[in-house]
Amino acid sequence: MNQSKLPELVALERIIELGDGWLQARVACVVNLPNGETYPVHVITLGSDSPDVPAVGYFGGVHGLERIGAGVVIAYLQSLVMRLQWDSSLRSQLESVRLVFMPIVNPGGMAMGTRANPLGVDLMRNAPVEAREQVPFLVGGQRFSAGLPWYRGLKNKAMELENQALCEVVSTELLSRKFSLSVDCHSGFGTSDRIWFPFAHTRAPISHLAEMHALKSIFVQSHSHHRYIIEPQSLQYLAHGDVWDYLYLQASQHAERIFLPLTLEMGSWLWVKKNPRQLFSRHGIFNPLIEHRQQRVLRQHQLLLDFLSRAACGHHLWLPSHEARAQQHVQALEDWY
């Protein structure tokens, strides 16, 4: 196994060592590269083992070129491990929540410097979900060729190994609970940082629109100077095969459970605007290449990731009651649709 190309993987495995006694770690699958190298997909959990507590999932590195997404998740995990040495309030918090990390879902693509996995499949276009309306050409997912971006994979074929591992972790760790959240960290769309939620395959609102609006409300109230645009992904574009649409639809089969998946889409065009030379680097289009900008990005999103763990712990305090749900839904429709 050659990890010399993946400093993120080296850093993650070092954190697993440092967190021995606090963390539980396993390898969800092993990805093979054409040159014979193999890379593990790690899953790390910490917090309560009780099935009755809420859970939060943190995911990154789904697109191999977007290394900053993996970096944001790894930085937050490292912060937790270091704080556990002395932070009694964090220890208490973890008694009532479970945190699940898959920081590098697509290590093969990351090692090869590609958006897709080693087989050329875009993992965010690979789930068995078909858009109900017209999608943008190529960008919305295509089956023409693995040589073109946004390739979905062959029709009626099982999802890629990495996606199977992702879905197994989400199903086991998150969807089995009465309440769960997730955030998947990406980069590359626009000049603003956006927080997206399903759907991507249709412009119709999700069933838990009231709960998503309530989550947005407590975030805005608690962080009045935030710079995120929070919206359904369908306001920007539609796509086939979105994995989070697929998992949300799976969760929705159980009416008594609430699963709210988010996608952090960091606006990498701003980094290019500040440093136009990044246009000449494939990695530069999706990642801040100057060190102080990279450090700033890693810092600024820790607040969001920490907020989600706290929101999960206190979900019973902010979820709309049966009586308030209809009004919250109406407000959400006015704001987003």
Secondary structure as UniProt FT lines:
FT   TURN            4..5
FT   HELIX           7..18
FT   TURN            21..22
FT   STRAND          23..32
FT   TURN            34..35
FT   STRAND          38..47
FT   TURN            51..52
FT   STRAND          55..60
FT   TURN            64..65
FT   HELIX           67..83
FT   TURN            84..86
FT   HELIX           88..93
FT   HELIX           94..96
FT   STRAND          98..102
FT   HELIX           107..112
FT   TURN            118..119
FT   HELIX           123..125
FT   TURN            137..140
FT   TURN            146..147
FT   TURN            149..150
FT   TURN            155..156
FT   HELIX           161..173
FT   TURN            174..176
FT   STRAND          179..187
FT   STRAND          194..197
FT   TURN            207..208
FT   HELIX           209..222
FT   TURN            224..225
FT   STRAND          229..232
FT   HELIX           233..235
FT   HELIX           243..251
FT   TURN            252..253
FT   TURN            255..256
FT   STRAND          258..266
FT   HELIX           269..274
FT   HELIX           276..280
FT   HELIX           283..285
FT   HELIX           291..300
FT   HELIX           302..313
FT   HELIX           315..318
FT   HELIX           322..336
//
